[in-house]
Amino acid sequence: MTPIIAPSILAADFANLEREVTMINESAADWIHVDVMDGVFVPNISFGVPVVQAIHSHAKKPLDVHLMITQPERYVQAFYEAGASIISVHEEATPHLHRLIQQIKALGIKAGVALNPHTPISALENVISDIDLVCLMSVNPGFGGQSFIKNTFKKIAHLKSLIASSNSSALIEIDGGVNQDNAKPLIDAGADVLVAGNFVFTSVNPRDVIFRLKNL
């Protein structure tokens, strides 16, 4: 299967955001991954609705918006209106996950659930049939440039089994530490979507890196 490639705009040059989005538009990438952090759920602050609106105004690819925030149910509507095509929320961030998934899907967009490295796949047993995407954090969320957590491969295997046994069509997305060494093994293990930030944007030729990820 050809992987879906979602460069993470968090690693882009924010002083030249239009240029960076245009580069993704002209590349082999499929989505633009947008990490929203509130400084509460994760120990960092990234950006909010106005920046997502700005990205969307130039984007020709779907925005894959990853909410690393507390009380995400309060902001889903705003990020949908800002241009999100996919909204992923953290299982750990809301006590009413099923309700929140339904809230996202009622907007007519794809609903994803993200899991931190310590959260077991079993946390999704009662919602896996309702979601379009599972985002497995392969680093501890909050900062770019971290090392890949190898236990992610075990979680992919567990998740694949759960998806199959539930007749779910959820895609498996890997977010964090994706690079030339682990990208193909991740796809071979069952990942459908690769999020890549620093690996893309710190390279000499980001478009070439995206092309190579797309054609593993």
N, C-alpha and C positions, 0 to 999 in steps of 0.2 A: 504494500500500500504506500502511496506517496504521502509523506507527512504534511500536515498543515504547519506552516512556519509563521510565528507571531513575534516579530521583534518587539522588545520592551522599550517603549519610548522613555522610560525612567532613566535609561542610560544615555539618552541623546544629549546633544548640545542645546540647552534651553535658550541660549542667546540666538540660536538659529533654528527655531522649532519648525518654521515653514519649510526650510531647506531639508531638514531631517525627514519630515513627513513626505515631502516630494520624493526623496530618495526611496522611501519604502513603497510609495505608489508605483515607482518605475522599476522596482525590484521584483523578484519571484515570490515575495512574501504574500501570504494569504490574509492575515489579520494584522492589526496593530494592537499590541497588548498595552493596556493602560493601568498602571498601579496607583491606586488612590490610598494614601496612608494618613492616619489622623493623629499620630503621636500618642495615642492612648492604647488602641489595640496592638499596635506595633510601636517600637521605640524610634520612630522617625516620622517626619511630615513631608509629604510630596507636593500634591496640588489638589485642587478641588474642581468644582463644576466649571468655572470660567475657562480654565486651561483645557479641560476636555472639550468644551465648545470650540475653542480655538483650534485644537487638533482636528476636530470633526470638520471644521470649515475648509480644511485643505485635504482631508483624507479621501481617498478613492477606494480604500479597503475597509472592511467592517472593524469597528472598535470593540475589542475584547476587554471590557472594563472589570478589573479585579478590585473589589472593595475590601481593603484591609482596615476596616473601621468598626467601631462599636455602634450598636443600634442601626445597622444598615437599612432596616425597614424604613427609617425616616428619610432616606436619601435616594432610594431606588427610582422614584418618579423623576427626580431632578436629573439624575444621570441618564435616564432614558431620554428625557427632553434635550439633554446635551448632545445626544447622538449615539449612545451605546447600542450595539447590536446584540451583544452578549453581556450579561451581568453575572459575575460570580461573587458569592458571599461566603464568609467563613462559617463552617459548622460551629466553631467555638465562640462566635460573636453574637449569636441570637438564641434565645430559649424556644423560639417558635419557628423552627427551620421549615417545616412543611408549609406553614402559612406564608412564609416569605417567598418560597419557591413559587407558590400559586400567585402571589402578588406580582412577581416578575413575569411569569408566563402570561398573565392577564394583559400585559402591555403588548403582547404579540412578539416578544423577543425571546432569545434563548436564555435559559436559567442554568447557572453553574454553581457548584459547591466546592469550595477549597478546603483542604485539610492541612493543618500544620504537621511537621514531621513526627510529632509524638502521638497524633490522633489516629486511632486504629480505623481500618477500612470498615469494620463492623458498625461504626457510627452512621453509616449510610444505608444500612439494610432496609430501613423503612421508607426511604425516599428515592432509592436508586432508579426506580421505574418512572419517577416524575421529572428527572433532571436530564439536561442535554449534554452536560460537561462535568467532569470531575477534575479539579485542578490540584494535583499533588505537589505540595511544596517540597522541593528537594534541597532547600536551604531553610534556615530559620528566617521568617519574613521580617522585613524592616530595612534591610540594606542590600544594595547590589554588590556584586563582586565576591560573594562568598563561595566557599568550596562545596562541591556537590556531596550530598549525603548518600552513601552507597546503599543504605537500607531501602532506598526508594525502589530498587529493583524488586525486593520482596513485596513491597506494597503494590506495585504494578501487578504482580502475579495474583495477589489476593483480590485486587479490584477486578481484574479480568474474569476471575472465577465468579465473583458476585454479579457482574454485568451479565455473564452468560446464563447463570442460574435464574436470573430475574427477567430474562428476555428484554433487558434494557438496551437502548441504543446510545447510551451516554459515551461521549468521547473521553479519552484519557489525555489530560494535558499535564506536561511537566514544566515546572516553573522554578528555576534557580540553578545556577552553575552548569548550564548546558554548554558544551564545548566540542571540539573536534574529536576528543577521546571517547566521550560517552554518548554522543548523539545517535550513532548507528546502533549501538547496543540497546539504547532506550527504545528505538523504533522496533528493533527485533524482539524486544521483550513485550511489546504491545502498546506502546505510547502512540497516540494519534496526532498530538499537537505538541510542538516544541516551542517554548518561550525562550528567547535568547536576547540578553541585554548587552552586557559588557563585551561578550564575545563578538557581537556584531559591531557595536559602535566604537570600540577602541581599535578595530582593525584598520589597516591601511585602505582596504577596499570593502566597505560594508556590503555593497551589492553582490560582490563575488562570494562573500561568506554566506549570505542568504541563499544564493544560487546553489552553493555546495551543500548546504543543509537540506534544501528542497530536493536535491538529487542524490541523496545518500545511496 
